Amino acid sequence: MFATALALGCGACARADSAAGAPPAGLAPAIPVVASTNVYGDVVRQIGADKVDVVSIISDPAQDPHSYEASTRNQLELAKAKVVVENGGGYDDFVRRMLRGADNSSAQVVNAVEVSGKTPDAAGEFNEHVWYDLPTMGKLGDRIADALTKVAPEDGAVFRQNSETFKDKLATLEKRTAQIDARHAGTAVAVTEPVPLYLTEASGLVNKTPADFSEAIEEGEEVSPQSLRDTLALLTGKQVDALVHNEQTTGPQTEKVKQAAEDNGIPVVPVTETLPEGEDYISWMSSTIDALDNALDR
């Protein structure tokens, strides 16, 4: 991830995806929801529709949840929230810190990592980027529907139906990863970070990147010369069929790796940690699966 924290206090940025205006006369006010990133904010909107007012704290690709420093405006929004959606797993710890500071113990808190049921492996390693795990996102849709229903029981049927619609769309995406698996199971790929691994694993692909390389990049630490050489060798030796590259993490090492892939005719599949402008979660994942499929079919 980025080596330095970005101390951003831009209320307009944080509220960029919030619904505007008061509800029409006779309608209940929208449920105030705070999500740590616009990925989760979008899922809340798909479940809650016009019955939620969503603020996503991080919506700018230049912002890094691992090192984000919250603003006073963020804490104010959390103080008013009825539902809070966080990733968890150490990814966005600022949410819990701010929620405690906001003295809001009544909010329904949905933690995506807890919903996933995933735990660290035998070595204690854990990939917290669970939004790239489609089954987890289906469970999350149901959990968000439950949380919203606790706030507005009269709209529970709407929330549950919207969650079913969301899961139907996810099922279509899961069929597509299964199709990649059927054609490319066991195909070797490299990654610049662990971010996309749930998706590549669901597609039957095998990550050959040295663990210390991708972990160092994720943590903003120095990559050892040997680890960099080993990673570059995967590309110069054409030992992998694609490089999955996190566009939100750039630096000399990842640029060398990306350039090595391009120089050796290995497709580069871009991924991000927040929603690109103009995309929702489903279209974003669909585009990423398309890019991965096209790269492997080259």
C-alpha positions as CSV (number, residue, x, y, z in Angstrom):
1,M,0.0,0.0,0.0
2,F,1.1,3.6,0.0
3,A,4.0,4.3,2.3
4,T,2.7,7.6,3.7
5,A,-0.7,8.4,5.2
6,L,-3.0,10.8,3.4
7,A,-4.6,13.2,5.9
8,L,-7.6,14.3,4.1
9,G,-10.4,16.3,5.7
10,C,-12.5,16.9,2.7
11,G,-16.1,16.6,3.7
12,A,-17.2,17.1,0.1
13,C,-15.1,14.0,-1.0
14,A,-16.6,11.9,1.8
15,R,-20.1,12.9,0.9
16,A,-19.7,12.7,-2.9
17,D,-22.0,9.7,-3.1
18,S,-24.5,10.7,-0.4
19,A,-28.2,11.2,-1.4
20,A,-29.2,14.8,-1.5
21,G,-32.3,16.6,-0.4
22,A,-35.1,16.0,2.2
23,P,-37.6,13.2,1.7
24,P,-41.0,14.2,0.3
25,A,-43.7,15.0,2.8
26,G,-45.2,11.9,4.5
27,L,-42.2,9.7,3.8
28,A,-39.8,8.5,6.5
29,P,-36.4,10.1,6.4
30,A,-33.7,8.0,4.7
31,I,-31.6,5.8,7.0
32,P,-28.2,7.4,7.5
33,V,-25.5,4.9,6.6
34,V,-21.7,5.3,6.7
35,A,-19.4,2.9,4.7
36,S,-15.7,2.8,4.9
37,T,-15.3,2.8,1.1
38,N,-17.5,3.4,-1.9
39,V,-17.4,-0.3,-2.6
40,Y,-19.5,-1.0,0.5
41,G,-21.4,2.2,0.0
42,D,-22.6,1.0,-3.4
43,V,-23.7,-2.4,-2.0
44,V,-25.7,-0.5,0.7
45,R,-27.4,1.5,-2.0
46,Q,-28.2,-1.6,-4.0
47,I,-29.9,-3.1,-1.0
48,G,-31.4,0.1,0.5
49,A,-32.3,2.0,-2.7
50,D,-34.0,5.3,-1.9
51,K,-34.5,4.4,1.7
52,V,-30.8,5.0,2.6
53,D,-28.6,8.1,2.7
54,V,-25.1,6.7,2.2
55,V,-21.8,8.4,3.0
56,S,-18.7,6.6,1.8
57,I,-15.6,7.9,3.7
58,I,-13.2,6.8,1.0
59,S,-14.2,7.2,-2.6
60,D,-11.0,8.6,-4.1
61,P,-8.5,6.1,-5.6
62,A,-5.7,8.2,-4.1
63,Q,-6.9,7.4,-0.6
64,D,-5.5,4.3,1.2
65,P,-7.7,2.7,3.9
66,H,-4.7,1.2,5.6
67,S,-3.2,4.6,6.4
68,Y,-6.3,6.9,6.2
69,E,-6.5,9.7,8.8
70,A,-10.1,10.6,9.4
71,S,-11.5,14.1,9.5
72,T,-13.8,15.8,12.0
73,R,-16.6,15.6,9.3
74,N,-16.1,11.8,9.1
75,Q,-16.6,11.5,12.9
76,L,-19.7,13.6,12.7
77,E,-21.2,11.4,10.1
78,L,-20.5,8.3,12.2
79,A,-22.1,9.9,15.2
80,K,-25.4,10.2,13.2
81,A,-25.2,6.8,11.5
82,K,-27.8,4.1,12.1
83,V,-25.8,1.5,10.1
84,V,-22.1,1.3,9.6
85,V,-20.4,-1.0,7.1
86,E,-16.7,-1.7,7.4
87,N,-14.3,-4.1,5.8
88,G,-12.5,-5.2,9.0
89,G,-9.5,-7.5,9.2
90,G,-7.2,-4.5,9.9
91,Y,-8.1,-2.9,6.5
92,D,-10.0,0.1,7.8
93,D,-9.5,0.3,11.6
94,F,-10.2,4.0,11.5
95,V,-13.9,3.2,11.4
96,R,-14.0,1.6,14.8
97,R,-11.7,4.2,16.3
98,M,-14.0,7.0,15.1
99,L,-17.1,5.2,16.0
100,R,-15.9,5.0,19.6
101,G,-14.9,8.6,19.5
102,A,-18.4,9.5,18.2
103,D,-20.0,7.8,21.2
104,N,-22.4,5.9,18.9
105,S,-22.9,2.5,20.4
106,S,-26.4,2.1,19.0
107,A,-25.4,1.8,15.3
108,Q,-25.7,-1.5,13.5
109,V,-22.1,-2.4,12.5
110,V,-21.6,-4.8,9.6
111,N,-18.1,-6.1,9.3
112,A,-17.4,-7.8,6.0
113,V,-14.5,-9.9,7.2
114,E,-16.7,-11.3,10.1
115,V,-19.5,-11.9,7.6
116,S,-17.1,-13.8,5.4
117,G,-16.2,-16.3,8.1
118,K,-12.6,-16.4,6.8
119,T,-9.8,-16.8,9.2
120,P,-6.0,-16.6,9.1
121,D,-4.1,-19.6,7.7
122,A,-1.7,-21.8,9.6
123,A,1.0,-19.2,9.2
124,G,-1.2,-16.4,10.6
125,E,-1.6,-14.8,7.1
126,F,-4.9,-13.3,6.1
127,N,-6.1,-11.7,2.9
128,E,-8.5,-9.0,4.1
129,H,-9.6,-7.9,0.6
130,V,-12.9,-9.8,0.9
131,W,-14.8,-7.7,-1.6
132,Y,-13.0,-9.7,-4.3
133,D,-14.7,-12.8,-2.9
134,L,-18.2,-13.0,-4.6
135,P,-19.7,-15.5,-2.1
136,T,-18.8,-13.2,0.7
137,M,-20.5,-10.3,-1.0
138,G,-23.7,-12.3,-1.3
139,K,-23.6,-13.0,2.5
140,L,-22.9,-9.3,3.0
141,G,-25.9,-8.3,1.0
142,D,-28.1,-10.3,3.4
143,R,-26.4,-8.9,6.5
144,I,-26.9,-5.4,5.3
145,A,-30.5,-6.1,4.6
146,D,-30.8,-7.4,8.2
147,A,-29.2,-4.3,9.6
148,L,-31.4,-2.0,7.6
149,T,-34.5,-4.0,8.7
150,K,-33.6,-3.5,12.3
151,V,-33.7,0.2,11.8
152,A,-36.8,0.3,9.5
153,P,-38.8,-3.0,10.0
154,E,-41.6,-1.7,7.8
155,D,-39.2,-1.8,4.8
156,G,-37.7,-5.2,5.6
157,A,-39.4,-7.0,2.6
158,V,-37.9,-4.4,0.3
159,F,-34.4,-4.8,1.6
160,R,-34.6,-8.6,1.5
161,Q,-35.9,-8.5,-2.1
162,N,-33.1,-6.2,-3.1
163,S,-30.6,-8.5,-1.5
164,E,-32.0,-11.4,-3.5
165,T,-31.6,-9.3,-6.7
166,F,-28.1,-8.4,-5.8
167,K,-27.2,-12.1,-5.2
168,D,-28.7,-13.1,-8.5
169,K,-26.3,-10.7,-10.2
170,L,-23.4,-12.2,-8.2
171,A,-24.4,-15.7,-9.2
172,T,-24.0,-14.6,-12.9
173,L,-20.5,-13.4,-12.1
174,E,-19.7,-16.6,-10.3
175,K,-20.7,-18.6,-13.3
176,R,-18.3,-16.6,-15.4
177,T,-15.4,-17.3,-13.0
178,A,-16.3,-21.0,-13.1
179,Q,-16.1,-20.9,-16.9
180,I,-12.6,-19.4,-16.6
181,D,-11.7,-22.2,-14.2
182,A,-13.0,-24.8,-16.6
183,R,-10.8,-23.5,-19.4
184,H,-7.7,-22.3,-17.5
185,A,-7.5,-24.3,-14.2
186,G,-3.9,-24.4,-12.9
187,T,-2.7,-21.4,-15.1
188,A,0.0,-19.5,-13.4
189,V,-0.3,-15.7,-12.8
190,A,1.6,-13.1,-10.9
191,V,0.2,-10.2,-8.8
192,T,1.6,-7.0,-7.4
193,E,-0.4,-7.3,-4.2
194,P,-2.8,-9.9,-2.6
195,V,-5.8,-7.7,-3.4
196,P,-7.3,-9.8,-6.2
197,L,-6.4,-13.3,-4.9
198,Y,-9.9,-14.4,-4.0
199,L,-11.1,-13.7,-7.5
200,T,-8.1,-15.4,-9.2
201,E,-8.4,-18.4,-7.0
202,A,-12.1,-18.7,-7.8
203,S,-11.1,-18.7,-11.5
204,G,-8.7,-21.6,-10.9
205,L,-5.5,-19.6,-11.3
206,V,-2.3,-20.2,-9.3
207,N,-0.4,-17.3,-7.9
208,K,3.3,-17.7,-8.4
209,T,4.4,-14.4,-6.9
210,P,6.9,-14.6,-4.0
211,A,4.9,-13.9,-0.9
212,D,7.4,-11.5,0.5
213,F,7.2,-9.4,-2.7
214,S,3.4,-8.9,-2.7
215,E,3.3,-8.5,1.1
216,A,6.0,-5.8,1.1
217,I,4.2,-3.9,-1.6
218,E,1.0,-4.1,0.3
219,E,2.6,-2.9,3.5
220,G,4.6,-0.1,1.8
221,E,7.8,-1.8,2.9
222,E,11.1,-2.1,1.0
223,V,11.2,-5.1,-1.4
224,S,14.4,-7.2,-1.0
225,P,16.6,-7.3,-4.2
226,Q,16.2,-11.1,-4.3
227,S,12.5,-10.9,-4.1
228,L,12.3,-8.4,-6.9
229,R,14.6,-10.5,-9.0
230,D,12.5,-13.6,-8.4
231,T,9.3,-11.7,-9.4
232,L,10.9,-10.3,-12.5
233,A,12.1,-13.7,-13.5
234,L,8.5,-14.9,-13.6
235,L,7.9,-12.4,-16.3
236,T,11.2,-12.4,-18.3
237,G,11.1,-16.2,-18.2
238,K,7.4,-16.2,-19.3
239,Q,6.5,-18.5,-16.4
240,V,3.1,-16.8,-15.9
241,D,0.3,-16.0,-18.3
242,A,-0.9,-12.7,-16.8
243,L,0.1,-10.1,-14.3
244,V,-2.7,-8.7,-12.1
245,H,-1.7,-5.2,-11.2
246,N,-3.1,-3.0,-8.5
247,E,-3.3,0.4,-10.2
248,Q,-3.8,2.2,-6.8
249,T,-0.3,1.1,-5.6
250,T,2.5,2.5,-7.6
251,G,6.2,2.6,-7.0
252,P,9.5,1.8,-8.6
253,Q,9.3,-2.0,-7.9
254,T,5.7,-2.4,-9.2
255,E,6.5,-0.3,-12.3
256,K,9.5,-2.5,-13.0
257,V,7.3,-5.6,-12.7
258,K,4.6,-4.1,-14.9
259,Q,7.2,-3.0,-17.5
260,A,8.7,-6.5,-17.5
261,A,5.3,-8.0,-18.3
262,E,4.7,-5.6,-21.1
263,D,8.2,-6.1,-22.6
264,N,7.6,-9.8,-22.6
265,G,4.1,-9.8,-24.1
266,I,2.4,-10.8,-20.9
267,P,-1.0,-9.3,-20.4
268,V,-1.5,-6.9,-17.5
269,V,-4.9,-7.0,-15.8
270,P,-5.6,-3.8,-13.8
271,V,-7.5,-4.0,-10.5
272,T,-8.3,-1.3,-7.9
273,E,-9.5,-1.1,-4.3
274,T,-12.3,1.4,-4.8
275,L,-15.0,1.8,-7.4
276,P,-13.9,3.5,-10.6
277,E,-16.0,6.5,-11.6
278,G,-19.2,5.6,-13.2
279,E,-19.2,1.9,-12.0
280,D,-21.2,0.0,-9.5
281,Y,-20.0,-3.1,-7.7
282,I,-21.5,-5.5,-10.3
283,S,-20.3,-3.7,-13.4
284,W,-16.8,-3.2,-11.8
285,M,-16.4,-6.9,-11.0
286,S,-17.8,-7.8,-14.4
287,S,-15.2,-5.6,-16.1
288,T,-12.5,-7.1,-14.0
289,I,-13.6,-10.7,-14.9
290,D,-13.7,-9.7,-18.6
291,A,-10.2,-8.3,-18.4
292,L,-8.9,-11.4,-16.7
293,D,-10.7,-13.7,-19.2
294,N,-9.4,-11.8,-22.2
295,A,-5.9,-11.8,-20.9
296,L,-5.9,-15.6,-20.4
297,D,-7.4,-16.2,-23.9
298,R,-4.6,-14.3,-25.6
